[in-house]
Amino acid sequence: MSTSLPSPHIAVIGGGPAGLMAAETLARAGLKVTVYDRMPSVGRKLLMAGRGGLNLTHSEDLGPFLEKFAEALPQLKPIVEAFTPVMLRQWSEDLGQETFVGTSGRVFPKAFKASPLLRAWLGRLDSLGVAFALRHRWMGWDGAGNLVFDHGDEQPLVVKPDAVVLALGGASWPRLGSDGGWVPLLEALGVPVARLRPANMGVKIPWSDLLRDRFEGQPLKGIALTFEGTTVRGEAVVTSDGLEGGAVYALAAPLRNAIERSGQATLTVDLRPDIAREALAARLSVPRKGQSTSTFLRKAAGLSPLAIALLREGDLALPPDAEGLATLIKAAPLRLTGIKPLARAISTAGGVTFDSVDAHLMLRTLPGVFVAGEMLDWEAPTGGYLLQATIATGAAAARGVLAYLAIPDAALTESGRKATPNP
């Protein structure tokens, strides 16, 4: 009579998208998986991100998609190629959550919100036998190499898994669970961690009282922002102390770096990107016929009251000639004096350096410990790139666990191959 060996037990610490995808991939391979999270429920940041529509990924070709990862492209390219946007859409649809492509090329579930997808995902994990230990804050390792969790009782929980996937996120929106508390735990063991900084964050602008009081909360639609030779079209929203929005986030990394170097930066905004400067100048050359400047700019240049107010920021007199006025409209300067703090950023730059992990995302100094998601040192703009890479690194870390435990890919079921493809 033969006896089967007990299935390896894997601890996944962090119940965000990276951790949940790691758990699914491992459970499909027949491993015993427990997801530990300090919050009373999982996927909180995913739910917050999906309140206005869950942007799963982007429909553009894989080449330009990968370019959005900038400095981290060499490390993330094979990871995303192993779990592509097409595969992510198929995974979502296998959960019963069909997707569609929006006018901007972004991909959303047809239900639009995150909650239906998360419910279906948790149902799948339950059917695979994944266990959840909630309200468990990871405290590091004890002297014997065991994981230690504070779970509210007098005595901490001590766990000795066969492998660990760390997916605790960055440090943006800490009230949702990712507070960066893991940084000192890893640094104490000699793991290099690049300083956590805000990514996809708003910028600070010293608005005049008039502009702030009148236009706070209003959108700038159909604009183009330019910084250091890069131009991005999109929208932005005026806040009490600056600008937020997709067009700003797309330039967040260079803006942040410049402000950190010099304490300020100048961003230019094209208020009419759909019309050439010469054509705009021609429109502005017509007689004003007694119109006020605001009325003339609204009718001749098609500017909103907010756009007109931006032209007047800084107590600068508007150019009296059509050419000068057109030039200003096409490149109005905005003086940035800071960035929004990490706790208010959409995502986090910095984290465990890629030099610290091997090709399977295992820490070189801690065999059997793998890192996924925003804990790694990478950043990307909004538009589906963040969630795609987060989920892909979760799957990659799980495949790393399988390789570490010498569990062959054949252990995955055919349905598992369909949902979480292997390279």
Phi, psi and omega in degrees: 000126183267150176240140180272147177286147178296145179291140176302147178255126181245132175262122173253118183255109183121122184253035172271189183303319180295314180294319180293322178291323175298316180298317180297314181298317181291319180294324177296334179275004176091011181271152174278124188233133171237129176260123179254136179211142183283345182271165179284352176208162184259166175070027186292319179290326175299317179295319178296316180297330183269006180298322179262011183121119184281108179275095185292310185198196180228150186269357183294164180303153187298325181302300178295331176300312183294329181299338181294346181272000169048240186298334181271006182305313182302324182278322185274340183304306180294332181289315179287326177296334178277344176215083189280169174304323177298318179293323179295320177296319178295320177301315179297317182291329174295337175277001184086013181248089180296154183241164174215159180258123178283176183297334180274359183092354179285150183252131180230154168290148181298331175290345175073312181280167180276333189299319178297320179294317181296319178299315179295321180295314180295325175297318177296315180298322177297318180294335178274357177087013179290130178262152179236131174243096184267164186057037177243106178270125180287129182251002180109209181244152172270184184295341180264006179085013178273148173287142180237130180234135170271117182235025174094341178276168182296323179259133178291159175274131180245127185231139177238085180277170177279338176198162184227137170246118177268120180218060187269005177076186179268235180217017177272147184050060184300334181293346178267357173131332183263102185244005180072013181295347179283342186303305181296332179295319180281320180298326179296338179259013175084015178275120179293129179232118176292141184307132178286129182225157179292142174227153184050052183245164174283168179242156181260135179225130180282079180298153169290157179301323182297311182293315182297313184293327185270328192241003178304131180089354181270147182271149167256106185260150175062040180252173173226127178255140181231134175210129179050044174084356179255129181244135180230130176263148180162216182228162175212163180232135177283128173252178182297334183228021179166218182228144171232172172123167187303318180295324177291316183298327181295338179251010189301316185297307179294326177296314179300314182297319180293318180292323177295326179285314192245351181084354178197170177201157178245120178254135178253143181239127173268111184279347177221069184291345182275359180230136180292155182300319182297317179293323178294320178298323179296319178296324182279356180273352182288154179299144182280336177054046175078004180288148172293162180301317180297315179295318180297315180293326179292318183279316185280322184253352179070032182269144175281164176304323178295316179298320179294320179297324178297323180296335185262000180294148178085011179058031178269137177286138178292141178303138183282340184260157184296320181297313180295322180292319178296319179298319179294317180298325181279347181205063178285127183278139174238122182271116181264135182242001179178180178234158178291150186291163182303321183296341181252004180280157177289323183214181187237133168264160183087179181131195179299124184290150180292337174294340182277347182240157177271190183295342178262009181068025175268135178298129183295328183268353181226080181304136180089359179246122185243154185234138181217163173072213186285357172293336179278158185274085175207163174209160180203157179288165172292166181124010181108346183290321181297307184292322178302309182291325178299312180292320181296321179290329175297315177295321181294318178298321178295319176296327175297321177298316180299318178294319180297322180271004179059040174264118185292156178300335180298345178293340178284138176286166179298322178293327177293321178297323181292320186275324181230081187299147175256152179290000000 
